[in-house]
């Protein structure tokens, strides 16, 4: 099915519907009929474009992962422009928490969409688990790079610890309906990053 002039193609409308409904109501709670009605497409369009609802879920998460990575890269470029050079380690870590704050301020925020997706697909071998694992690995690697730049003795351990703080901040934001738990987690993360730099090192998290 082709899109009409000025209107997105059915596949794009289905992805937009998935983004709105899955994020707000959950994946299993939204059936195919609801998706196609929200997207204003024929039921056959979903199967022609994606093959199944699970495949649409994977396409939605893949697109979200791409958007998050692109947004993070833009944040680093902005930090670099402000610093007149490469973004410092603390700015690289803060960028993740800033992304989380932006997500939390959405109406009907239900927590981390990646973690929520994991709870709805219990099979560890499902493609959703693999995609979420890759997303979280990317995040750890970026934080580890920042920790290495700061001069941390064990960048990988710092990255795992900061990701744990990040996860806790998201859970706190969900239960408190506030961004303050994320900002607290951010402050703890920057403190951890600073503390991980050996005394006497010429590197700094906040150069």
Backbone as JSON Lines, residues from 0, in Angstrom:
{"i":0,"aa":"X","n":[0.85,-1.19,0.0],"ca":[0.0,0.0,0.0],"c":[0.88,1.24,0.0]}
{"i":1,"aa":"X","n":[0.58,2.19,-0.87],"ca":[1.35,3.42,-0.95],"c":[0.7,4.5,-0.1]}
{"i":2,"aa":"X","n":[1.51,5.44,0.35],"ca":[0.98,6.57,1.07],"c":[0.44,7.61,0.11]}
{"i":3,"aa":"X","n":[-0.52,8.38,0.57],"ca":[-1.04,9.47,-0.23],"c":[-0.08,10.65,-0.12]}
{"i":4,"aa":"X","n":[-0.1,11.57,-1.12],"ca":[0.81,12.71,-1.06],"c":[0.7,13.47,0.26]}
{"i":5,"aa":"X","n":[1.83,13.72,0.9],"ca":[1.85,14.44,2.15],"c":[1.53,13.6,3.37]}
{"i":6,"aa":"X","n":[1.24,12.32,3.17],"ca":[0.92,11.43,4.29],"c":[1.94,10.31,4.36]}
{"i":7,"aa":"X","n":[2.4,9.96,5.57],"ca":[3.4,8.89,5.69],"c":[2.89,7.57,5.13]}
{"i":8,"aa":"X","n":[3.81,6.72,4.72],"ca":[3.47,5.38,4.25],"c":[2.91,4.55,5.39]}
{"i":9,"aa":"X","n":[2.15,3.49,5.08],"ca":[1.57,2.65,6.13],"c":[2.59,2.15,7.14]}
{"i":10,"aa":"X","n":[3.77,1.73,6.68],"ca":[4.79,1.23,7.61],"c":[5.2,2.31,8.61]}
{"i":11,"aa":"X","n":[5.33,3.54,8.13],"ca":[5.71,4.64,9.01],"c":[4.6,4.95,10.01]}
{"i":12,"aa":"X","n":[3.35,4.88,9.53],"ca":[2.22,5.14,10.43],"c":[2.1,4.05,11.49]}
{"i":13,"aa":"X","n":[2.39,2.82,11.11],"ca":[2.37,1.73,12.09],"c":[3.45,1.92,13.14]}
{"i":14,"aa":"X","n":[4.62,2.36,12.73],"ca":[5.69,2.61,13.69],"c":[5.33,3.77,14.62]}
{"i":15,"aa":"X","n":[4.69,4.79,14.09],"ca":[4.26,5.91,14.92],"c":[3.2,5.46,15.92]}
{"i":16,"aa":"X","n":[2.27,4.62,15.46],"ca":[1.23,4.1,16.35],"c":[1.85,3.23,17.43]}
{"i":17,"aa":"X","n":[2.8,2.4,17.04],"ca":[3.48,1.53,18.01],"c":[4.2,2.37,19.07]}
{"i":18,"aa":"X","n":[4.89,3.42,18.64],"ca":[5.62,4.27,19.57],"c":[4.68,4.89,20.59]}
{"i":19,"aa":"X","n":[3.53,5.36,20.12],"ca":[2.57,6.02,21.02],"c":[1.91,5.02,21.97]}
{"i":20,"aa":"X","n":[1.45,3.9,21.42],"ca":[0.67,2.96,22.22],"c":[1.53,2.08,23.13]}
{"i":21,"aa":"X","n":[2.62,1.54,22.6],"ca":[3.46,0.66,23.41],"c":[4.07,1.43,24.58]}
{"i":22,"aa":"X","n":[4.53,2.63,24.32],"ca":[5.16,3.43,25.36],"c":[4.16,3.8,26.45]}
{"i":23,"aa":"X","n":[2.93,4.09,26.04],"ca":[1.91,4.57,26.98],"c":[1.19,3.45,27.71]}
{"i":24,"aa":"X","n":[0.92,2.34,27.0],"ca":[0.05,1.3,27.55],"c":[0.72,-0.06,27.73]}
{"i":25,"aa":"X","n":[1.88,-0.24,27.13],"ca":[2.52,-1.54,27.19],"c":[2.34,-2.29,25.88]}
{"i":26,"aa":"X","n":[3.15,-3.3,25.67],"ca":[3.15,-4.03,24.4],"c":[2.03,-5.06,24.33]}
{"i":27,"aa":"X","n":[1.95,-5.92,25.33],"ca":[0.95,-6.99,25.31],"c":[-0.47,-6.45,25.43]}
{"i":28,"aa":"X","n":[-0.62,-5.29,26.05],"ca":[-1.96,-4.73,26.24],"c":[-2.54,-4.17,24.95]}
{"i":29,"aa":"X","n":[-1.71,-3.98,23.95],"ca":[-2.16,-3.39,22.68],"c":[-2.21,-4.48,21.61]}
{"i":30,"aa":"X","n":[-3.41,-4.74,21.09],"ca":[-3.57,-5.76,20.07],"c":[-3.4,-5.22,18.66]}
{"i":31,"aa":"X","n":[-3.4,-6.13,17.71],"ca":[-3.24,-5.75,16.3],"c":[-4.36,-4.83,15.85]}
{"i":32,"aa":"X","n":[-5.59,-5.13,16.25],"ca":[-6.72,-4.29,15.83],"c":[-6.54,-2.85,16.3]}
{"i":33,"aa":"X","n":[-6.05,-2.68,17.52],"ca":[-5.83,-1.33,18.05],"c":[-4.72,-0.63,17.28]}
{"i":34,"aa":"X","n":[-3.69,-1.35,16.95],"ca":[-2.57,-0.76,16.21],"c":[-3.0,-0.26,14.84]}
{"i":35,"aa":"X","n":[-3.72,-1.12,14.1],"ca":[-4.09,-0.72,12.74],"c":[-5.12,0.4,12.77]}
{"i":36,"aa":"X","n":[-5.97,0.42,13.81],"ca":[-6.94,1.51,13.92],"c":[-6.22,2.83,14.21]}
{"i":37,"aa":"X","n":[-5.25,2.79,15.12],"ca":[-4.49,3.99,15.46],"c":[-3.7,4.5,14.25]}
{"i":38,"aa":"X","n":[-3.16,3.57,13.47],"ca":[-2.36,3.95,12.3],"c":[-3.22,4.28,11.1]}
{"i":39,"aa":"X","n":[-4.5,3.93,11.16],"ca":[-5.43,4.12,10.05],"c":[-4.93,3.41,8.79]}
{"i":40,"aa":"X","n":[-4.64,2.11,8.97],"ca":[-4.22,1.28,7.84],"c":[-5.01,-0.02,7.88]}
{"i":41,"aa":"X","n":[-4.99,-0.74,6.77],"ca":[-5.64,-2.05,6.72],"c":[-4.83,-3.04,7.56]}
{"i":42,"aa":"X","n":[-5.54,-4.01,8.14],"ca":[-4.86,-5.03,8.95],"c":[-3.76,-5.73,8.15]}
{"i":43,"aa":"X","n":[-4.03,-5.95,6.87],"ca":[-3.04,-6.63,6.03],"c":[-1.74,-5.84,5.92]}
{"i":44,"aa":"X","n":[-1.8,-4.52,6.09],"ca":[-0.6,-3.69,5.98],"c":[0.44,-4.07,7.03]}
{"i":45,"aa":"X","n":[-0.03,-4.41,8.22],"ca":[0.93,-4.78,9.27],"c":[1.71,-6.03,8.86]}
{"i":46,"aa":"X","n":[0.99,-7.03,8.34],"ca":[1.65,-8.28,7.97],"c":[2.48,-8.13,6.7]}
{"i":47,"aa":"X","n":[2.03,-7.28,5.78],"ca":[2.8,-7.05,4.56],"c":[4.12,-6.33,4.84]}
{"i":48,"aa":"X","n":[4.08,-5.41,5.79],"ca":[5.26,-4.59,6.06],"c":[6.18,-5.18,7.13]}
{"i":49,"aa":"X","n":[5.61,-5.91,8.09],"ca":[6.43,-6.39,9.2],"c":[6.36,-7.91,9.41]}
{"i":50,"aa":"X","n":[5.3,-8.53,8.95],"ca":[5.18,-9.98,9.08],"c":[4.45,-10.43,10.33]}
{"i":51,"aa":"X","n":[4.61,-9.7,11.43],"ca":[3.96,-10.06,12.68],"c":[4.01,-8.87,13.63]}
{"i":52,"aa":"X","n":[3.22,-8.95,14.71],"ca":[3.27,-7.9,15.72],"c":[4.64,-7.88,16.4]}
{"i":53,"aa":"X","n":[5.19,-9.07,16.69],"ca":[6.51,-9.12,17.33],"c":[7.58,-8.43,16.48]}
{"i":54,"aa":"X","n":[7.48,-8.6,15.17],"ca":[8.44,-7.95,14.27],"c":[8.26,-6.44,14.29]}
{"i":55,"aa":"X","n":[7.02,-5.98,14.44],"ca":[6.77,-4.55,14.57],"c":[7.37,-4.03,15.87]}
{"i":56,"aa":"X","n":[7.23,-4.8,16.94],"ca":[7.84,-4.41,18.22],"c":[9.35,-4.25,18.05]}
{"i":57,"aa":"X","n":[9.97,-5.19,17.38],"ca":[11.42,-5.14,17.17],"c":[11.8,-3.93,16.32]}
{"i":58,"aa":"X","n":[11.01,-3.64,15.29],"ca":[11.29,-2.48,14.43],"c":[11.16,-1.19,15.23]}
{"i":59,"aa":"X","n":[10.16,-1.12,16.09],"ca":[9.96,0.07,16.94],"c":[11.15,0.26,17.88]}
{"i":60,"aa":"X","n":[11.58,-0.81,18.55],"ca":[12.71,-0.71,19.46],"c":[14.0,-0.37,18.72]}
{"i":61,"aa":"X","n":[14.17,-0.93,17.53],"ca":[15.35,-0.62,16.73],"c":[15.39,0.86,16.37]}
{"i":62,"aa":"X","n":[14.24,1.39,15.98],"ca":[14.17,2.81,15.65],"c":[14.45,3.67,16.87]}
{"i":63,"aa":"X","n":[13.92,3.26,18.03],"ca":[14.15,4.03,19.25],"c":[15.63,4.01,19.63]}
{"i":64,"aa":"X","n":[16.26,2.85,19.47],"ca":[17.69,2.73,19.74],"c":[18.48,3.68,18.84]}
{"i":65,"aa":"X","n":[18.13,3.72,17.57],"ca":[18.81,4.61,16.63],"c":[18.61,6.07,17.01]}
{"i":66,"aa":"X","n":[17.39,6.41,17.41],"ca":[17.09,7.79,17.82],"c":[17.89,8.17,19.07]}
{"i":67,"aa":"X","n":[17.96,7.25,20.03],"ca":[18.7,7.54,21.26],"c":[20.18,7.75,20.98]}
{"i":68,"aa":"X","n":[20.74,6.91,20.13],"ca":[22.16,7.06,19.81],"c":[22.42,8.38,19.08]}
{"i":69,"aa":"X","n":[21.53,8.73,18.16],"ca":[21.69,9.99,17.43],"c":[21.55,11.19,18.36]}
{"i":70,"aa":"X","n":[20.59,11.12,19.28],"ca":[20.4,12.21,20.24],"c":[21.62,12.35,21.15]}
{"i":71,"aa":"X","n":[22.17,11.23,21.58],"ca":[23.37,11.25,22.41],"c":[24.54,11.88,21.65]}
{"i":72,"aa":"X","n":[24.71,11.5,20.4],"ca":[25.79,12.07,19.59],"c":[25.63,13.58,19.43]}
{"i":73,"aa":"X","n":[24.39,14.03,19.23],"ca":[24.15,15.48,19.12],"c":[24.5,16.18,20.42]}
{"i":74,"aa":"X","n":[24.17,15.55,21.54],"ca":[24.49,16.15,22.84],"c":[26.0,16.29,23.02]}
{"i":75,"aa":"X","n":[26.75,15.28,22.58],"ca":[28.21,15.37,22.69],"c":[28.77,16.46,21.79]}
{"i":76,"aa":"X","n":[28.21,16.59,20.6],"ca":[28.69,17.65,19.7],"c":[28.4,19.02,20.3]}
{"i":77,"aa":"X","n":[27.23,19.18,20.92],"ca":[26.89,20.45,21.55],"c":[27.83,20.74,22.72]}
{"i":78,"aa":"X","n":[28.13,19.71,23.51],"ca":[29.06,19.89,24.63],"c":[30.45,20.25,24.13]}
{"i":79,"aa":"X","n":[30.85,19.65,23.03],"ca":[32.17,19.95,22.45],"c":[32.24,21.39,21.97]}
{"i":80,"aa":"X","n":[31.17,21.86,21.36],"ca":[31.15,23.26,20.9],"c":[31.26,24.21,22.09]}
{"i":81,"aa":"X","n":[30.56,23.9,23.17],"ca":[30.6,24.76,24.36],"c":[31.99,24.76,24.99]}
{"i":82,"aa":"X","n":[32.64,23.59,24.96],"ca":[33.96,23.47,25.59],"c":[35.09,23.94,24.69]}
{"i":83,"aa":"X","n":[34.79,24.1,23.4],"ca":[35.84,24.47,22.46],"c":[36.81,23.33,22.2]}
{"i":84,"aa":"X","n":[36.34,22.12,22.41],"ca":[37.16,20.92,22.21],"c":[36.3,19.7,22.5]}
{"i":85,"aa":"X","n":[36.9,18.52,22.61],"ca":[36.11,17.31,22.88],"c":[35.31,17.44,24.17]}
{"i":86,"aa":"X","n":[34.11,16.84,24.19],"ca":[33.3,16.85,25.4],"c":[34.06,16.16,26.53]}
{"i":87,"aa":"X","n":[34.07,16.78,27.73],"ca":[34.81,16.17,28.83],"c":[34.08,14.94,29.36]}
{"i":88,"aa":"X","n":[34.75,14.1,30.15],"ca":[34.14,12.86,30.62],"c":[32.81,13.05,31.34]}
{"i":89,"aa":"X","n":[32.74,14.05,32.21],"ca":[31.5,14.28,32.95],"c":[30.35,14.62,32.01]}
{"i":90,"aa":"X","n":[30.62,15.43,31.0],"ca":[29.58,15.79,30.03],"c":[29.08,14.56,29.29]}
{"i":91,"aa":"X","n":[29.98,13.64,29.0],"ca":[29.61,12.41,28.29],"c":[28.67,11.55,29.15]}
{"i":92,"aa":"X","n":[28.92,11.53,30.44],"ca":[28.05,10.77,31.34],"c":[26.72,11.51,31.55]}
{"i":93,"aa":"X","n":[26.8,12.82,31.78],"ca":[25.58,13.59,32.02],"c":[24.61,13.5,30.85]}
{"i":94,"aa":"X","n":[25.12,13.36,29.65],"ca":[24.25,13.31,28.47],"c":[23.23,12.17,28.58]}
{"i":95,"aa":"X","n":[23.62,11.04,29.15],"ca":[22.68,9.93,29.32],"c":[21.57,10.3,30.29]}
{"i":96,"aa":"X","n":[21.92,10.96,31.37],"ca":[20.91,11.35,32.36],"c":[19.99,12.44,31.81]}
{"i":97,"aa":"X","n":[20.54,13.32,30.99],"ca":[19.7,14.33,30.34],"c":[18.67,13.67,29.41]}
{"i":98,"aa":"X","n":[19.09,12.64,28.69],"ca":[18.16,11.9,27.84],"c":[17.06,11.28,28.68]}
{"i":99,"aa":"X","n":[17.43,10.73,29.83],"ca":[16.45,10.1,30.71],"c":[15.45,11.13,31.23]}
{"i":100,"aa":"X","n":[15.93,12.31,31.59],"ca":[15.03,13.36,32.07],"c":[14.02,13.74,30.99]}
{"i":101,"aa":"X","n":[14.5,13.88,29.76],"ca":[13.6,14.2,28.65],"c":[12.52,13.15,28.51]}
{"i":102,"aa":"X","n":[12.89,11.88,28.61],"ca":[11.91,10.79,28.5],"c":[10.92,10.83,29.65]}
{"i":103,"aa":"X","n":[11.41,11.11,30.85],"ca":[10.56,11.1,32.03],"c":[9.49,12.18,31.97]}
{"i":104,"aa":"X","n":[9.79,13.26,31.3],"ca":[8.84,14.37,31.25],"c":[7.7,14.14,30.27]}
{"i":105,"aa":"X","n":[7.76,13.01,29.54],"ca":[6.64,12.68,28.67],"c":[5.42,12.35,29.53]}
{"i":106,"aa":"X","n":[4.26,12.66,29.01],"ca":[3.03,12.29,29.71],"c":[2.9,10.76,29.69]}
{"i":107,"aa":"X","n":[2.35,10.19,30.74],"ca":[2.14,8.74,30.87],"c":[3.46,7.98,30.95]}
{"i":108,"aa":"X","n":[4.5,8.6,31.47],"ca":[5.79,7.91,31.58],"c":[5.64,6.64,32.41]}
{"i":109,"aa":"X","n":[6.13,5.51,31.86],"ca":[5.99,4.21,32.52],"c":[7.34,3.58,32.85]}
{"i":110,"aa":"X","n":[8.39,4.35,32.82],"ca":[9.71,3.79,33.08],"c":[10.48,3.55,31.8]}
{"i":111,"aa":"X","n":[11.65,2.95,31.93],"ca":[12.52,2.69,30.78],"c":[11.82,1.76,29.79]}
{"i":112,"aa":"X","n":[11.64,2.2,28.56],"ca":[10.91,1.38,27.59],"c":[11.67,0.11,27.24]}
{"i":113,"aa":"X","n":[13.0,0.14,27.34],"ca":[13.78,-1.06,27.04],"c":[13.58,-2.12,28.13]}
{"i":114,"aa":"X","n":[13.63,-1.71,29.38],"ca":[13.4,-2.65,30.48],"c":[11.96,-3.14,30.46]}
{"i":115,"aa":"X","n":[11.03,-2.24,30.17],"ca":[9.62,-2.65,30.07],"c":[9.44,-3.72,29.0]}
{"i":116,"aa":"X","n":[10.14,-3.56,27.88],"ca":[10.03,-4.54,26.79],"c":[10.55,-5.9,27.25]}
{"i":117,"aa":"X","n":[11.64,-5.91,28.02],"ca":[12.18,-7.17,28.51],"c":[11.17,-7.92,29.37]}
{"i":118,"aa":"X","n":[10.44,-7.19,30.2],"ca":[9.48,-7.85,31.09],"c":[8.33,-8.48,30.31]}
{"i":119,"aa":"X","n":[8.07,-7.99,29.12],"ca":[6.95,-8.51,28.32],"c":[7.38,-9.64,27.38]}
{"i":120,"aa":"X","n":[8.67,-9.87,27.29],"ca":[9.19,-10.97,26.47],"c":[10.12,-11.82,27.34]}
{"i":121,"aa":"X","n":[9.59,-12.81,28.04],"ca":[10.39,-13.57,29.02],"c":[11.47,-14.47,28.43]}
{"i":122,"aa":"X","n":[11.4,-14.78,27.15],"ca":[12.37,-15.67,26.52],"c":[13.69,-14.93,26.3]}
{"i":123,"aa":"X","n":[14.75,-15.4,26.96],"ca":[16.05,-14.72,26.85],"c":[16.61,-14.73,25.43]}
{"i":124,"aa":"X","n":[16.16,-15.68,24.61],"ca":[16.67,-15.78,23.24],"c":[15.86,-14.95,22.24]}
{"i":125,"aa":"X","n":[14.82,-14.29,22.72],"ca":[13.99,-13.48,21.81],"c":[14.82,-12.31,21.28]}
{"i":126,"aa":"X","n":[14.52,-11.9,20.07],"ca":[15.25,-10.8,19.44],"c":[15.18,-9.51,20.25]}
{"i":127,"aa":"X","n":[14.08,-9.32,20.98],"ca":[13.95,-8.12,21.81],"c":[15.05,-8.1,22.88]}
{"i":128,"aa":"X","n":[15.31,-9.25,23.5],"ca":[16.36,-9.32,24.51],"c":[17.72,-9.01,23.9]}
{"i":129,"aa":"X","n":[17.96,-9.52,22.71],"ca":[19.24,-9.28,22.05],"c":[19.42,-7.8,21.73]}
{"i":130,"aa":"X","n":[18.35,-7.15,21.26],"ca":[18.44,-5.74,20.91],"c":[18.66,-4.89,22.16]}
{"i":131,"aa":"X","n":[17.9,-5.18,23.21],"ca":[18.05,-4.41,24.45],"c":[19.45,-4.62,25.03]}
{"i":132,"aa":"X","n":[19.95,-5.84,24.94],"ca":[21.31,-6.1,25.4],"c":[22.33,-5.28,24.65]}
{"i":133,"aa":"X","n":[22.16,-5.14,23.34],"ca":[23.08,-4.34,22.53],"c":[22.98,-2.86,22.91]}
{"i":134,"aa":"X","n":[21.76,-2.39,23.16],"ca":[21.58,-0.99,23.55],"c":[22.3,-0.71,24.86]}
{"i":135,"aa":"X","n":[22.13,-1.59,25.83],"ca":[22.75,-1.38,27.13],"c":[24.27,-1.54,27.04]}
{"i":136,"aa":"X","n":[24.74,-2.42,26.18],"ca":[26.19,-2.57,25.98],"c":[26.78,-1.3,25.38]}
{"i":137,"aa":"X","n":[26.07,-0.71,24.41],"ca":[26.53,0.55,23.83],"c":[26.66,1.62,24.91]}
{"i":138,"aa":"X","n":[25.66,1.7,25.78],"ca":[25.7,2.7,26.85],"c":[26.9,2.47,27.76]}
{"i":139,"aa":"X","n":[27.13,1.23,28.17],"ca":[28.28,0.93,29.04],"c":[29.6,1.28,28.36]}
{"i":140,"aa":"X","n":[29.7,0.98,27.07],"ca":[30.94,1.27,26.35],"c":[31.2,2.77,26.26]}
{"i":141,"aa":"X","n":[30.14,3.55,26.05],"ca":[30.31,5.01,26.01],"c":[30.77,5.53,27.37]}
{"i":142,"aa":"X","n":[30.16,5.01,28.43],"ca":[30.55,5.46,29.77],"c":[31.96,4.99,30.11]}
{"i":143,"aa":"X","n":[32.31,3.78,29.7],"ca":[33.66,3.28,29.94],"c":[34.69,4.14,29.21]}
{"i":144,"aa":"X","n":[34.36,4.58,28.0],"ca":[35.26,5.47,27.26],"c":[35.46,6.78,28.02]}
{"i":145,"aa":"X","n":[34.35,7.3,28.59],"ca":[34.44,8.54,29.37],"c":[35.3,8.32,30.61]}
{"i":146,"aa":"X","n":[35.12,7.17,31.26],"ca":[35.91,6.87,32.46],"c":[37.39,6.72,32.12]}
{"i":147,"aa":"X","n":[37.67,6.09,30.99],"ca":[39.07,5.96,30.56],"c":[39.67,7.33,30.26]}
{"i":148,"aa":"X","n":[38.88,8.2,29.64],"ca":[39.34,9.55,29.35],"c":[39.66,10.31,30.64]}
{"i":149,"aa":"X","n":[38.86,10.03,31.68],"ca":[39.08,10.69,32.96],"c":[40.28,10.14,33.7]}
{"i":150,"aa":"X","n":[40.75,8.95,33.3],"ca":[41.89,8.34,33.95],"c":[41.54,7.31,35.0]}
{"i":151,"aa":"X","n":[40.3,6.77,34.95],"ca":[39.88,5.76,35.92],"c":[40.73,4.51,35.79]}
{"i":152,"aa":"X","n":[41.01,3.88,36.92],"ca":[41.84,2.68,36.91],"c":[41.11,1.5,36.29]}
{"i":153,"aa":"X","n":[39.78,1.43,36.46],"ca":[38.99,0.33,35.92],"c":[37.75,0.9,35.24]}
{"i":154,"aa":"X","n":[37.87,1.38,34.01],"ca":[36.75,2.02,33.32],"c":[35.52,1.13,33.19]}
{"i":155,"aa":"X","n":[35.71,-0.17,32.96],"ca":[34.57,-1.07,32.8],"c":[33.76,-1.17,34.08]}
{"i":156,"aa":"X","n":[34.44,-1.23,35.22],"ca":[33.75,-1.3,36.51],"c":[33.0,0.01,36.78]}
{"i":157,"aa":"X","n":[33.61,1.12,36.45],"ca":[32.94,2.42,36.6],"c":[31.68,2.45,35.75]}
{"i":158,"aa":"X","n":[31.77,1.96,34.53],"ca":[30.62,1.97,33.62],"c":[29.49,1.11,34.16]}
{"i":159,"aa":"X","n":[29.81,-0.07,34.67],"ca":[28.78,-0.93,35.23],"c":[28.11,-0.27,36.43]}
{"i":160,"aa":"X","n":[28.89,0.39,37.26],"ca":[28.36,1.05,38.45],"c":[27.46,2.22,38.08]}
{"i":161,"aa":"X","n":[27.9,3.01,37.11],"ca":[27.1,4.17,36.69],"c":[25.81,3.71,36.02]}
{"i":162,"aa":"X","n":[25.87,2.63,35.24],"ca":[24.65,2.14,34.63],"c":[23.66,1.66,35.7]}
{"i":163,"aa":"X","n":[24.17,1.09,36.77],"ca":[23.3,0.67,37.87],"c":[22.64,1.88,38.52]}
{"i":164,"aa":"X","n":[23.39,2.96,38.71],"ca":[22.81,4.2,39.23],"c":[21.75,4.74,38.28]}
{"i":165,"aa":"X","n":[22.05,4.69,37.0],"ca":[21.11,5.15,35.97],"c":[19.81,4.35,36.06]}
{"i":166,"aa":"X","n":[19.92,3.03,36.13],"ca":[18.72,2.19,36.23],"c":[17.9,2.55,37.47]}
{"i":167,"aa":"X","n":[18.59,2.75,38.58],"ca":[17.89,3.12,39.81],"c":[17.2,4.46,39.69]}
{"i":168,"aa":"X","n":[17.84,5.4,39.01],"ca":[17.22,6.71,38.81],"c":[15.94,6.62,38.01]}
{"i":169,"aa":"X","n":[15.92,5.75,36.99],"ca":[14.71,5.59,36.17],"c":[13.58,4.97,36.99]}
{"i":170,"aa":"X","n":[13.91,3.97,37.8],"ca":[12.88,3.36,38.65],"c":[12.35,4.38,39.65]}
{"i":171,"aa":"X","n":[13.25,5.15,40.25],"ca":[12.83,6.18,41.18],"c":[11.94,7.23,40.54]}
{"i":172,"aa":"X","n":[12.28,7.61,39.31],"ca":[11.47,8.6,38.6],"c":[10.07,8.07,38.31]}
{"i":173,"aa":"X","n":[10.0,6.78,38.01],"ca":[8.69,6.17,37.72],"c":[7.81,6.15,38.95]}
{"i":174,"aa":"X","n":[8.38,5.78,40.1],"ca":[7.58,5.66,41.31],"c":[7.28,7.03,41.93]}
{"i":175,"aa":"X","n":[8.23,7.96,41.84],"ca":[8.04,9.29,42.44],"c":[7.33,10.26,41.52]}
{"i":176,"aa":"X","n":[7.2,9.9,40.23],"ca":[6.63,10.8,39.23],"c":[7.38,12.13,39.23]}
{"i":177,"aa":"X","n":[8.7,12.02,39.26],"ca":[9.56,13.2,39.34],"c":[10.9,12.89,38.69]}
{"i":178,"aa":"X","n":[11.56,13.93,38.18],"ca":[12.89,13.74,37.59],"c":[13.98,13.79,38.65]}
{"i":179,"aa":"X","n":[13.65,14.16,39.87],"ca":[14.67,14.33,40.9],"c":[15.48,13.06,41.16]}
{"i":180,"aa":"X","n":[14.87,11.85,41.17],"ca":[15.7,10.66,41.35],"c":[16.76,10.5,40.26]}
{"i":181,"aa":"X","n":[16.45,10.92,39.04],"ca":[17.44,10.84,37.96],"c":[18.56,11.84,38.2]}
{"i":182,"aa":"X","n":[18.2,13.04,38.63],"ca":[19.23,14.05,38.9],"c":[20.11,13.64,40.09]}
{"i":183,"aa":"X","n":[19.5,12.99,41.09],"ca":[20.3,12.49,42.21],"c":[21.25,11.4,41.73]}
{"i":184,"aa":"X","n":[20.74,10.49,40.91],"ca":[21.59,9.43,40.35],"c":[22.72,10.03,39.52]}
{"i":185,"aa":"X","n":[22.43,11.11,38.8],"ca":[23.46,11.78,38.0],"c":[24.56,12.34,38.89]}
{"i":186,"aa":"X","n":[24.17,13.0,39.98],"ca":[25.18,13.56,40.89],"c":[26.04,12.45,41.5]}
{"i":187,"aa":"X","n":[25.41,11.35,41.87],"ca":[26.16,10.22,42.41],"c":[27.11,9.64,41.35]}
{"i":188,"aa":"X","n":[26.64,9.59,40.11],"ca":[27.46,9.05,39.02],"c":[28.7,9.91,38.78]}
{"i":189,"aa":"X","n":[28.52,11.23,38.79],"ca":[29.67,12.12,38.58],"c":[30.63,12.01,39.76]}
{"i":190,"aa":"X","n":[30.08,11.88,40.97],"ca":[30.94,11.69,42.13],"c":[31.73,10.39,42.03]}
{"i":191,"aa":"X","n":[31.08,9.35,41.56],"ca":[31.76,8.06,41.38],"c":[32.85,8.17,40.33]}
{"i":192,"aa":"X","n":[32.55,8.89,39.24],"ca":[33.54,9.07,38.18],"c":[34.76,9.81,38.71]}
{"i":193,"aa":"X","n":[34.54,10.87,39.48],"ca":[35.66,11.63,40.05],"c":[36.47,10.76,41.01]}
{"i":194,"aa":"X","n":[35.76,9.98,41.84],"ca":[36.44,9.15,42.84],"c":[37.24,8.02,42.2]}
{"i":195,"aa":"X","n":[36.88,7.64,40.98],"ca":[37.56,6.53,40.31],"c":[38.91,6.93,39.73]}
{"i":196,"aa":"X","n":[39.16,8.23,39.68],"ca":[40.44,8.71,39.13],"c":[41.5,8.64,40.24]}
{"i":197,"aa":"X","n":[42.58,7.9,40.05],"ca":[43.61,7.77,41.09],"c":[44.17,9.12,41.5]}
{"i":198,"aa":"X","n":[44.45,9.28,42.77],"ca":[45.04,10.53,43.25],"c":[46.39,10.74,42.57]}
{"i":199,"aa":"X","n":[46.63,11.98,42.2],"ca":[47.88,12.29,41.51],"c":[47.78,12.21,40.01]}
{"i":200,"aa":"X","n":[46.62,11.71,39.51],"ca":[46.43,11.63,38.06],"c":[46.24,13.02,37.5]}
{"i":201,"aa":"X","n":[46.77,13.25,36.31],"ca":[46.61,14.56,35.66],"c":[45.27,14.66,34.95]}
{"i":202,"aa":"X","n":[44.56,13.52,34.8],"ca":[43.25,13.54,34.15],"c":[42.19,13.94,35.15]}
{"i":203,"aa":"X","n":[41.06,14.4,34.66],"ca":[39.94,14.78,35.51],"c":[38.65,14.54,34.77]}
{"i":204,"aa":"X","n":[37.6,14.17,35.51],"ca":[36.3,13.94,34.89],"c":[35.69,15.23,34.4]}
{"i":205,"aa":"X","n":[36.1,16.35,34.99],"ca":[35.46,17.62,34.66],"c":[36.47,18.63,34.14]}
{"i":206,"aa":"X","n":[37.4,18.15,33.35],"ca":[38.4,19.04,32.76],"c":[37.71,20.14,31.97]}
